[in-house]
Structure formats: structure tokens, C-alpha cells
């Protein structure tokens, strides 16, 4: 089994949480969908529980899957302190069988873009179909590609993130370069981590680009019917200027 690209990037949940500490825009959207579909709920690529935990706090039964043990360790530490019951599993989204149906399944925060090969996309969608109840909903959150981003100078480093280091009083700065592979539709991103003035490491963040008509077709031919396609978390209709492709589907029976 080929390893999912960029798995090493998510080795440390504490760094991830500090990096994204101010991003909460999607949580009200998923809470609204949880209210509509009800329990049980499955989050694929749940990470440190950034969305999973707020849903569980509202009383919903939710399960979280992720491929990174470092991320799940942070998630389990959080719920232990909060006295919450959530099942977190280290599982590859291409190969899982929980022997259970869910009312709502979602993949948030562009995580689906880590799946690059058509065969892996098909396996992931097949697993989702097998776990989705007949009256359930599947939500996929990916970005709407912006060609201007792909045209940036691949040699020029740009500041991408700054956040407090979870293990010191220093600041982590991530610089980024990217080069777009047009043949494979992969944006090959490199992140360069500095803590204070010291260079620490370099990581790859390679993101598969899904164009709007392409992802719609992939969903259709893998057994899903699109019932809503939003352009942002306020549920604005999707159009050319939308930052997101936020797609709500049901199973084709």
C-alpha cells in the first residue's frame, strides 16, 4: 500500500493546533449539518479534533478517523481533559471497515487533496458509500483552484504562517514555495520551518488540484448525487469567484 503523500507533515498535533488556532470559520457550518442529519457522524481526516470535539460537545455521537498518530494523540489528550467520549481511530481512508452506517460523513479542510491517484480516490469514495446510510449526507470540502496561485515564482520563498512554538517562547515561521505540475494536477508545495532565527526542517505539502467540473464528475461516477454545492461556509452558491468547493451529496441508491 502506497503511503498517503505528506503524512509526515502532520506528525505533531501541537504544532498543527497552534498553526490553525484562529481558524474556526467552518465549525458553525458543520454544527448546522450535524443538527440536520443527526447521529451517528463520521469525520475523515479529523486531525486533532478541531471540528470533532465541538460537534461532540453538542451531544452528537461522532467518530474520528485520521492517518496520523501524532494528531490523534493530541485529540485524545483533549477529550480526556474535557471528559468527552469520542472514538478516534488511526485508519487510512482508502482502507477501512467500521461495520457501521453513519448519517453524516465529512472530509474537511482540503484533506481530500492529499489523495492523488484515481484508484485511491475511487477506494475512498467506495468506503464512504459503504458507510453512509441511505438517508445520510456526505460533505466534501476542497478549495476552488486559483490559477494565479500556480503561476508564482517557484524559487521565491513567501511567508505562509507565523505562530507560537508549543515547546518554547519562540515564534515558528513557515516559508513556502510552490511549483505546479500541470500533467498530474498537483501543486508541489514546500514548507521551510524556522523557530526563532534557526532553520529546523523542510516538509512537502503536495496538493491534488480538483477542478469544479472534474470533482462533480468524480462524485457522480462513484455513486453520489450532489444536492448542494456552496462557495463558502455561509452557504453562498458556488461560482467562479468562490474560495471553496463545499459539496453536499447523498448516495445514489
ABEGO torsion letter per residue (X at the ends): XBBBBGAAAAABAAAAAAAAAABAAAAAAAAAAAAAAEOBBBBBGAEAGAAAAAAAAAGBBBBBBBABAAAAAAAAAAAAAAGBBBBBBBBBAABBBAGBBBABBBBBGGAAAABABAAAAAAAAAAAAAABBAABBBBBBBBBBBAAAAABBAABBBBABBBBBAABABBBBBBBBBBBBAAAGBBBBBBBBBBEABBABBBBBBBBBBBAAAAAAAAAAAGBBBABBBABAAGBBBBAABABBBBBBBBBX
